[in-house]
């Protein structure tokens, strides 16, 4: 039989070991978060490509958080109600990034510990984040990059190769089901920008692993997507009034000529 004092000393040693390792896990979790998660998620900065994770360690059970990080696809397939609501709200499930359960626990330790407090003071509030400017020049640049008439600086494949897109002069691909003309509306400015920076979705992750988009390229694509979503500038709504105006003028001229002939 184990003596009570010996058991107590072993338990105390284990507790000290766990509590001393927590800051180390949190530090490692911060590195993982910055590398794998920060493109779509903030901590206290508002929703982006994914939900704001401030306080998530208090809202969700630890085992659920591990699952959503390690196997989000399986969580969706299992029809988990929380996951289903997230997919509905953001328009897609979080991609499977190949993160191990141990690394997921490190990320959670960061979110539960210093991560939340540090980010709440350093992150830019969602309301203060700058909105993407839309100019004819940026739209033209974005269109050229999307279609591939201008190459990405790092050599990545043009968006047209895979994505459908509803925009005058562009007929997108069909490899992906994600129609980018609707993505901006679903994800918003910061979310779309985060997704373009991260490019963590399974196929894109392989294609752009060593070919990230530059900030200028992201700005140009964002202008195109925003113009498509709002149907302003170079979008379809501008073309229709112009065409309608021309037809109206032609009709008036035709009527005037007809009246002259019958007199």
Secondary structure, 3 states (H helix, E strand, C coil): CCCHHHHHHHHHHHHHHHHHHHHHHHHHHHHHHHHHHCCCCCCCCCCCCCCCCCCHHHHCCHHHHHHHHHCHHHHHHCCCHHHHHHHHHHCCCCCCCCCCHHHHHHHHHHHHCHHHHHHHHHCCCHHHCCCCCCCHHHHHHHHHHHHCCCCCCCCCCCHHHCCCCEECCEECCCCCCCCHHHHHHHHHHHHHHHHHHHCCCHHHHHHCCCCCCCHHHHHHHHHHHHHHHHCCCCCHHHHHHHHHHHHHHHHHHHHHHHHHHHC
